[in-house]
Amino acid sequence: MLPGVIVQGDLWVALGNIKKEAIVAVCLKGNKAPVAVGKTVLSGEDMIMSAMKGKGVHTLHTYMDHLWELGDKSLLPELGEGVSTEQEVTDTAEVGETTEQCSKRTEADIEMPDINSLVFSEASKSASELQIDENHEFISAGDNVTNKNLEEASAEIEDEQVSPIDKMDSLLCHCFYTALKTTAKKIELPILSSTFYSAHILSALPLGEKLDIKKSSYKKLSKFLNEMQKREIIKVKELSRGVESIVGIMYGHPELKAFVVQKGATPDTVTEAAKEKPFEPPRVVEMLSVSAAVLPFFRIYGYSKGSVMTHDIVRKLLTKYVKESELQDQQNREMVAIDPLLADMVLMRGENKICMKWEELTSRLQNKMQAAYQIVYPGKEPISKKGKLQPISLSIQQRGGNKKVTYITNLETYGIDAHEFAHRVQIGVACSTAVSALPGSNAGTQVMVQGNQVNYVAGLLCSHYQLNKKYITGLENAPKKKKK
């Protein structure tokens, strides 16, 4: 178990290079001779992030187990700590050896067998196939493992597993400590608990991780902060009814001093990286496609059915045709005479107009064409598509009781990553978010946000993602302001 691991010096120096499922040896304090061999359950980085709690090694072989019995049953050698010859050995006796035997036996009396002379029976073939890397990594076990319960402790280590709740607890503690040593170093107190969570704890999340207090053992932020208050790291007080605030932070607390912020993933570096690469929104151009109804007109200028063009090009071609055909009224230049070609395109059945204003003629011609659009993503070729451009949809759904959730769809059309967007909303409003695929092939994804967050989401889309409000629907679902 990780709480029994003794680490000398900096945690990152001692454990930072250990990889997950690496072959390691477990030793007792005062003797670097291994008493067990196993594979790491977590990487060194994850061990540190878990506050050194939970299972650390999956045991494969221990001293005095069945594999040991198949050999020559040699005693555990006394090799010292391997740091200084002047260091005293803290263990009074080796595993499986009495105090009297230990006092009589010296290091010179121990005869180490030649590894080439070891013979394994057929029953041990499966165990002998275990491969150990040349670069062994040693983890010193705590001296709380006694001779009597060594085998029982090994079995307990194998049976115990790191649960998702423990992982979420560790992540929450990691973000809390990181926040206190980075962004919350110079905050003004008192500060609302909810504000501290959204502005500091969530901003300390490692990249790619997702924090959800409901999936931790605390279930609520207030319970977690009360636990930190019991440890005397912070002081929490209810300044107004039902609203808790942090009124004190003990920056000199031993746990806070011992915590080491992970290099390269602090909120400051993440924020700076985000500043260096601001979001570049795609350029959206609404266009028109040539339909069968207007094909005779556009064929004159070399266009075929399905050709895509802007509204401005349609106006220019219509103006050119009117001037070349001398259809503009010389007395009233706002009027245009309708010839047979234009009549077939813009006049409705039974309508007998002989002239029409420019604006009406242009509008009728464009209405006979099919809608299309063109999206230009930064650094990519323009993409033209037929049909109407679908806006980002914000909808509200009622859950059990008075609970509501906000659904956001069609983010991909505008080059917005759904997971990155959900993370920003989670930090901004301090609530749970989820990303799921919509039913159907290539239907895209949807983001679910706890509560009615239409106002915040719309503001985020318009400010950070620089989208025009006309590309957002569902703004009317925003919560109504309460009358004073």
C-alpha positions as CSV (number, residue, x, y, z in Angstrom):
1,M,0.0,0.0,0.0
2,L,1.2,3.5,-0.8
3,P,0.9,4.9,2.7
4,G,3.6,2.5,3.8
5,V,6.1,3.7,1.2
6,I,9.1,5.6,2.6
7,V,10.6,8.1,0.2
8,Q,13.8,10.1,1.0
9,G,14.0,13.5,-0.6
10,D,11.7,14.9,-3.3
11,L,8.8,12.8,-4.3
12,W,9.1,13.7,-8.0
13,V,12.8,12.8,-8.0
14,A,12.2,9.4,-6.3
15,L,9.0,8.3,-8.1
16,G,8.6,10.6,-11.1
17,N,10.2,8.2,-13.6
18,I,8.4,5.0,-12.6
19,K,6.0,3.8,-15.3
20,K,2.7,1.9,-14.9
21,E,3.2,-1.9,-14.8
22,A,6.9,-1.5,-14.2
23,I,8.7,-4.4,-12.5
24,V,9.6,-3.2,-9.0
25,A,11.0,-4.8,-5.8
26,V,9.6,-4.1,-2.3
27,C,12.1,-3.8,0.6
28,L,11.9,-3.4,4.3
29,K,13.3,-0.3,6.0
30,G,17.0,-0.8,6.7
31,N,17.6,-3.6,4.2
32,K,17.6,-3.2,0.4
33,A,17.2,-7.0,0.0
34,P,13.8,-7.4,-1.7
35,V,11.0,-9.2,0.2
36,A,8.6,-9.1,-2.7
37,V,8.5,-8.5,-6.5
38,G,5.5,-7.0,-8.4
39,K,4.2,-4.7,-11.0
40,T,3.2,-1.1,-10.3
41,V,-0.6,-0.4,-10.4
42,L,0.0,3.3,-11.1
43,S,2.7,5.4,-12.6
44,G,4.9,7.4,-10.3
45,E,3.1,10.6,-11.3
46,D,-0.3,9.0,-10.5
47,M,1.1,7.8,-7.1
48,I,2.0,11.4,-6.2
49,M,-1.3,12.8,-7.5
50,S,-3.2,10.3,-5.3
51,A,-1.5,11.8,-2.2
52,M,0.3,8.4,-1.7
53,K,-3.0,6.6,-0.9
54,G,-4.4,3.3,-2.2
55,K,-2.7,0.3,-3.8
56,G,0.7,0.9,-5.4
57,V,2.0,-2.6,-6.4
58,H,0.4,-5.8,-7.6
59,T,2.5,-8.6,-5.9
60,L,3.8,-11.4,-8.1
61,H,6.3,-13.1,-5.7
62,T,7.1,-12.7,-2.0
63,Y,9.7,-14.0,0.4
64,M,8.7,-17.4,1.9
65,D,5.9,-18.1,-0.7
66,H,5.5,-21.3,-2.7
67,L,8.0,-20.1,-5.3
68,W,10.6,-19.6,-2.6
69,E,9.9,-23.1,-1.2
70,L,10.8,-24.6,-4.6
71,G,14.3,-23.1,-4.4
72,D,17.0,-23.7,-1.7
73,K,15.0,-21.7,0.9
74,S,17.8,-19.4,1.6
75,L,17.5,-16.7,4.2
76,L,17.0,-13.1,3.5
77,P,20.5,-11.4,3.3
78,E,21.3,-8.3,5.3
79,L,22.4,-5.7,2.7
80,G,21.8,-2.5,4.5
81,E,20.0,0.5,3.1
82,G,22.7,1.1,0.4
83,V,23.0,4.8,1.2
84,S,25.6,4.9,4.0
85,T,27.6,2.2,5.7
86,E,27.2,4.1,9.0
87,Q,23.4,4.0,9.0
88,E,21.9,1.7,11.6
89,V,19.5,-1.1,10.6
90,T,16.1,-0.4,12.1
91,D,14.6,-3.9,11.8
92,T,15.6,-6.1,14.7
93,A,15.3,-9.4,12.8
94,E,14.9,-10.6,9.2
95,V,11.7,-12.2,8.0
96,G,11.6,-15.8,9.2
97,E,14.5,-15.4,11.6
98,T,14.5,-15.2,15.4
99,T,16.3,-12.4,17.4
100,E,18.8,-15.0,18.7
101,Q,19.7,-16.2,15.2
102,C,20.1,-12.7,14.0
103,S,22.5,-11.8,16.7
104,K,24.7,-14.8,16.0
105,R,24.7,-14.5,12.3
106,T,26.8,-11.8,10.5
107,E,26.9,-10.7,7.0
108,A,30.0,-12.7,6.3
109,D,28.2,-15.9,7.5
110,I,25.6,-15.7,4.7
111,E,26.5,-17.8,1.7
112,M,24.8,-16.4,-1.4
113,P,24.0,-19.2,-3.8
114,D,25.2,-19.0,-7.4
115,I,22.2,-18.0,-9.6
116,N,23.3,-20.5,-12.3
117,S,23.1,-23.3,-9.8
118,L,19.4,-22.8,-9.0
119,V,17.2,-25.7,-10.1
120,F,13.4,-25.4,-10.6
121,S,11.0,-28.3,-10.8
122,E,8.4,-28.7,-13.5
123,A,5.8,-27.1,-11.2
124,S,7.7,-23.9,-11.2
125,K,8.1,-23.4,-14.9
126,S,5.2,-20.9,-15.1
127,A,6.8,-18.9,-12.3
128,S,10.3,-19.1,-13.9
129,E,8.9,-17.5,-17.1
130,L,8.5,-14.2,-15.3
131,Q,10.8,-11.6,-16.8
132,I,12.4,-8.8,-14.8
133,D,13.9,-5.8,-16.5
134,E,17.6,-5.1,-16.2
135,N,16.9,-1.7,-14.6
136,H,15.1,-2.7,-11.4
137,E,13.3,0.1,-9.6
138,F,13.1,-0.2,-5.8
139,I,10.4,1.0,-3.5
140,S,11.1,0.8,0.2
141,A,8.1,-0.6,2.2
142,G,7.3,0.8,5.6
143,D,8.4,-1.1,8.7
144,N,4.8,-1.8,9.7
145,V,5.1,-5.2,7.9
146,T,6.0,-7.8,10.6
147,N,7.3,-11.3,10.4
148,K,3.9,-12.7,11.4
149,N,1.7,-10.9,9.0
150,L,3.9,-10.6,5.9
151,E,2.0,-13.2,3.8
152,E,-1.3,-11.8,5.1
153,A,-0.3,-8.3,4.1
154,S,0.7,-9.5,0.6
155,A,-2.7,-11.1,0.1
156,E,-4.4,-8.0,1.3
157,I,-2.4,-5.9,-1.2
158,E,-3.5,-8.2,-4.1
159,D,-7.2,-8.1,-3.1
160,E,-7.4,-4.4,-2.6
161,Q,-8.1,-2.2,-5.7
162,V,-8.1,1.5,-6.4
163,S,-11.8,2.4,-6.7
164,P,-13.2,5.2,-8.9
165,I,-14.3,7.0,-5.7
166,D,-10.7,7.0,-4.4
167,K,-9.4,8.3,-7.7
168,M,-11.9,11.1,-7.7
169,D,-11.0,11.9,-4.0
170,S,-7.3,12.1,-5.0
171,L,-8.0,14.3,-8.0
172,L,-10.1,16.7,-5.9
173,C,-7.3,16.9,-3.2
174,H,-4.7,17.4,-6.0
175,C,-6.7,20.3,-7.5
176,F,-7.3,21.8,-4.0
177,Y,-3.6,21.8,-3.1
178,T,-2.5,23.0,-6.5
179,A,-5.0,25.9,-6.3
180,L,-3.7,27.0,-2.9
181,K,-0.1,27.0,-4.2
182,T,-0.8,28.7,-7.5
183,T,-3.9,30.9,-8.3
184,A,-5.1,31.2,-4.7
185,K,-1.8,32.4,-3.3
186,K,-2.9,36.1,-3.2
187,I,-6.7,35.9,-3.1
188,E,-8.8,38.3,-1.0
189,L,-10.7,36.7,1.8
190,P,-13.4,36.0,2.5
191,I,-14.3,34.3,-0.8
192,L,-17.5,32.3,-1.6
193,S,-16.9,28.5,-1.6
194,S,-18.6,28.3,-5.0
195,T,-16.3,31.0,-6.4
196,F,-13.2,29.3,-5.0
197,Y,-14.3,26.0,-6.6
198,S,-15.0,27.5,-10.1
199,A,-12.2,30.0,-10.3
200,H,-9.4,28.0,-8.6
201,I,-10.1,24.3,-8.0
202,L,-11.5,23.6,-11.5
203,S,-8.8,25.7,-13.2
204,A,-6.2,23.5,-11.5
205,L,-7.4,20.4,-13.3
206,P,-4.7,18.5,-15.1
207,L,-5.1,18.4,-18.9
208,G,-7.5,15.6,-20.0
209,E,-8.9,15.1,-16.5
210,K,-12.5,15.7,-15.4
211,L,-13.6,16.5,-11.9
212,D,-17.1,15.6,-10.6
213,I,-17.6,16.0,-6.8
214,K,-20.7,13.8,-6.9
215,K,-18.5,10.8,-7.9
216,S,-16.3,11.4,-4.9
217,S,-16.8,10.2,-1.3
218,Y,-17.7,13.7,-0.3
219,K,-20.6,14.1,-2.7
220,K,-20.8,17.9,-1.9
221,L,-18.3,20.7,-2.0
222,S,-19.4,21.8,1.5
223,K,-18.4,18.3,3.0
224,F,-15.0,18.4,1.3
225,L,-14.3,21.9,2.6
226,N,-15.4,20.9,6.1
227,E,-12.9,18.0,5.9
228,M,-10.1,20.4,4.9
229,Q,-11.2,22.6,7.9
230,K,-10.9,19.6,10.3
231,R,-7.3,19.2,9.0
232,E,-6.9,22.9,9.9
233,I,-5.8,23.8,6.3
234,I,-8.7,26.3,5.8
235,K,-11.4,28.1,7.8
236,V,-14.9,28.0,6.6
237,K,-17.7,30.2,7.9
238,E,-21.4,30.8,7.0
239,L,-21.4,34.6,6.6
240,S,-25.0,34.6,5.3
241,R,-27.7,32.1,5.6
242,G,-27.0,29.0,3.6
243,V,-23.9,30.5,1.9
244,E,-20.5,29.3,3.0
245,S,-17.3,31.3,2.5
246,I,-13.6,30.6,3.1
247,V,-12.3,33.1,5.6
248,G,-8.8,31.8,6.3
249,I,-6.1,29.7,4.6
250,M,-3.1,28.2,6.5
251,Y,-0.4,28.4,3.9
252,G,2.1,27.1,6.4
253,H,0.3,23.8,7.0
254,P,2.7,20.8,6.8
255,E,0.5,19.0,4.2
256,L,0.4,22.1,2.0
257,K,4.2,22.6,2.3
258,A,4.9,19.0,1.4
259,F,2.7,19.1,-1.7
260,V,4.7,19.7,-4.9
261,V,3.0,21.3,-7.9
262,Q,3.4,19.2,-11.0
263,K,5.8,21.0,-13.4
264,G,4.4,22.0,-16.8
265,A,0.7,21.6,-15.9
266,T,0.1,24.5,-13.6
267,P,-3.0,26.7,-14.2
268,D,-0.6,29.6,-15.1
269,T,1.1,27.7,-17.9
270,V,-2.2,26.4,-19.2
271,T,-3.7,29.9,-19.1
272,E,-0.6,31.3,-21.0
273,A,-0.9,28.6,-23.6
274,A,-4.5,29.5,-24.1
275,K,-3.7,33.2,-24.5
276,E,-1.1,32.4,-27.1
277,K,-3.6,30.5,-29.3
278,P,-7.0,32.3,-29.2
279,F,-9.9,30.7,-30.9
280,E,-10.1,31.5,-34.6
281,P,-13.8,31.2,-35.7
282,P,-14.6,30.0,-39.2
283,R,-15.8,32.5,-41.8
284,V,-19.4,31.7,-42.8
285,V,-20.7,32.9,-46.2
286,E,-24.3,32.5,-47.0
287,M,-24.7,31.5,-50.7
288,L,-27.3,30.5,-53.3
289,S,-27.4,27.5,-55.6
290,V,-28.8,27.5,-59.2
291,S,-32.1,25.5,-59.3
292,A,-34.1,24.3,-62.3
293,A,-36.5,27.2,-62.1
294,V,-33.7,29.8,-62.8
295,L,-31.4,27.7,-64.9
296,P,-32.3,29.3,-68.3
297,F,-31.2,32.7,-66.9
298,F,-27.9,31.6,-65.4
299,R,-27.1,29.3,-68.4
300,I,-26.6,32.6,-70.4
301,Y,-23.5,33.3,-68.2
302,G,-22.1,29.8,-68.2
303,Y,-23.5,28.5,-65.0
304,S,-25.1,25.0,-64.7
305,K,-27.6,23.5,-62.3
306,G,-26.2,23.2,-58.8
307,S,-23.6,26.0,-59.2
308,V,-23.0,28.0,-56.0
309,M,-22.6,31.7,-55.9
310,T,-23.0,34.6,-53.4
311,H,-25.9,37.0,-53.2
312,D,-23.7,39.8,-54.6
313,I,-23.0,37.8,-57.8
314,V,-26.7,37.2,-58.3
315,R,-27.4,40.9,-58.1
316,K,-24.5,41.7,-60.5
317,L,-25.7,39.2,-63.1
318,L,-29.3,40.5,-62.9
319,T,-28.1,44.1,-63.3
320,K,-25.9,43.1,-66.3
321,Y,-28.9,41.3,-68.0
322,V,-31.3,44.2,-67.4
323,K,-28.8,46.7,-68.9
324,E,-27.9,44.5,-71.9
325,S,-31.6,43.9,-72.6
326,E,-32.4,47.6,-72.0
327,L,-35.2,46.7,-69.6
328,Q,-34.7,49.6,-67.1
329,D,-37.4,52.3,-67.3
330,Q,-35.7,55.6,-68.4
331,Q,-38.3,57.7,-66.7
332,N,-38.3,55.8,-63.4
333,R,-35.0,54.1,-63.0
334,E,-36.3,52.1,-60.0
335,M,-38.6,50.1,-62.3
336,V,-37.6,47.2,-64.5
337,A,-39.6,45.9,-67.4
338,I,-40.4,42.1,-67.2
339,D,-39.5,40.2,-70.4
340,P,-40.6,36.6,-71.1
341,L,-37.4,35.1,-69.5
342,L,-37.8,37.0,-66.3
343,A,-41.6,36.4,-66.3
344,D,-41.0,32.6,-66.3
345,M,-38.7,32.9,-63.3
346,V,-40.3,35.5,-61.0
347,L,-44.0,35.8,-61.8
348,M,-46.5,33.6,-60.0
349,R,-49.3,31.7,-61.9
350,G,-52.0,34.2,-63.0
351,E,-49.8,37.2,-62.3
352,N,-49.6,39.7,-65.2
353,K,-47.1,42.3,-64.1
354,I,-45.2,44.1,-66.9
355,C,-42.7,45.9,-64.6
356,M,-41.3,45.5,-61.1
357,K,-39.0,47.4,-58.7
358,W,-35.4,46.4,-58.5
359,E,-35.6,45.2,-54.9
360,E,-38.7,43.0,-55.5
361,L,-37.2,41.5,-58.7
362,T,-33.9,40.6,-57.0
363,S,-35.7,39.2,-54.0
364,R,-38.0,37.0,-56.1
365,L,-35.1,35.7,-58.2
366,Q,-33.1,34.7,-55.1
367,N,-36.2,33.1,-53.5
368,K,-36.4,30.8,-56.6
369,M,-32.8,29.6,-55.9
370,Q,-31.8,27.0,-53.4
371,A,-30.0,28.0,-50.1
372,A,-26.3,27.1,-49.7
373,Y,-23.4,28.2,-47.6
374,Q,-19.6,28.2,-47.5
375,I,-17.5,27.7,-44.4
376,V,-13.8,28.7,-44.4
377,Y,-11.9,27.1,-41.5
378,P,-8.5,28.7,-40.6
379,G,-5.8,27.3,-42.7
380,K,-8.1,25.0,-44.8
381,E,-9.8,25.1,-48.2
382,P,-13.4,26.6,-48.3
383,I,-16.2,24.0,-48.0
384,S,-19.4,24.7,-49.9
385,K,-22.6,22.8,-49.0
386,K,-26.1,23.0,-50.2
387,G,-29.0,23.6,-47.9
388,K,-29.6,26.0,-45.1
389,L,-26.8,26.5,-42.5
390,Q,-27.9,24.9,-39.2
391,P,-27.3,27.2,-36.2
392,I,-26.1,26.1,-32.8
393,S,-29.1,25.0,-30.9
394,L,-29.7,25.7,-27.1
395,S,-32.5,23.7,-25.6
396,I,-33.8,23.1,-22.1
397,Q,-35.2,19.8,-20.8
398,Q,-37.0,19.2,-17.5
399,R,-35.7,16.4,-15.4
400,G,-37.2,14.9,-12.2
401,G,-38.6,17.6,-9.9
402,N,-37.6,21.1,-10.8
403,K,-34.2,20.1,-12.2
404,K,-33.3,21.3,-15.7
405,V,-30.4,20.6,-18.1
406,T,-29.2,22.6,-21.1
407,Y,-28.4,20.8,-24.4
408,I,-26.0,22.3,-27.0
409,T,-25.8,20.8,-30.4
410,N,-24.2,21.5,-33.8
411,L,-20.9,22.9,-32.4
412,E,-18.8,21.0,-34.9
413,T,-20.2,23.0,-37.9
414,Y,-18.5,26.1,-36.5
415,G,-15.2,24.3,-35.7
416,I,-15.8,24.1,-31.9
417,D,-14.5,21.1,-30.1
418,A,-17.3,19.7,-27.9
419,H,-15.0,18.4,-25.2
420,E,-13.1,21.6,-24.9
421,F,-16.3,23.6,-24.9
422,A,-17.8,21.4,-22.1
423,H,-14.7,21.9,-20.0
424,R,-14.9,25.7,-20.4
425,V,-18.6,25.7,-19.3
426,Q,-17.8,23.4,-16.4
427,I,-15.2,25.8,-15.1
428,G,-17.3,28.9,-15.8
429,V,-20.4,27.9,-14.0
430,A,-19.1,25.2,-11.6
431,C,-21.5,22.5,-12.7
432,S,-21.4,19.0,-14.2
433,T,-21.2,18.6,-18.0
434,A,-21.2,15.6,-20.3
435,V,-20.5,15.0,-24.0
436,S,-22.4,12.3,-25.9
437,A,-22.9,11.3,-29.5
438,L,-26.3,12.0,-31.2
439,P,-28.2,9.0,-32.6
440,G,-27.6,8.3,-36.3
441,S,-24.5,8.2,-38.5
442,N,-22.4,11.4,-38.6
443,A,-25.1,13.1,-36.5
444,G,-22.4,14.9,-34.4
445,T,-22.3,15.3,-30.6
446,Q,-24.2,17.2,-28.0
447,V,-23.1,18.8,-24.8
448,M,-25.2,18.5,-21.7
449,V,-24.9,21.1,-18.9
450,Q,-26.5,20.9,-15.5
451,G,-29.1,23.7,-14.9
452,N,-30.4,26.4,-17.2
453,Q,-27.2,27.9,-18.5
454,V,-28.4,29.5,-21.7
455,N,-27.2,33.0,-20.8
456,Y,-23.7,31.8,-20.0
457,V,-23.4,29.5,-23.0
458,A,-24.6,32.3,-25.4
459,G,-22.2,34.8,-23.9
460,L,-19.3,32.3,-24.2
461,L,-20.2,31.6,-27.9
462,C,-20.4,35.3,-28.7
463,S,-17.3,36.5,-26.7
464,H,-14.7,33.7,-26.7
465,Y,-15.8,31.9,-30.0
466,Q,-16.7,35.2,-31.7
467,L,-20.0,33.9,-33.3
468,N,-22.8,36.1,-34.4
469,K,-26.0,35.7,-32.5
470,K,-27.9,34.9,-35.7
471,Y,-26.1,31.5,-35.7
472,I,-27.5,30.6,-32.3
473,T,-31.1,29.5,-31.6
474,G,-32.9,28.9,-28.3
475,L,-31.9,32.2,-26.7
476,E,-35.5,32.7,-25.6
477,N,-35.0,29.7,-23.2
478,A,-32.8,31.8,-20.9
479,P,-34.2,32.1,-17.4
480,K,-36.4,35.2,-16.9
481,K,-35.1,37.9,-14.6
482,K,-37.0,37.9,-11.3
483,K,-38.9,41.1,-10.6
484,K,-37.7,42.9,-7.5
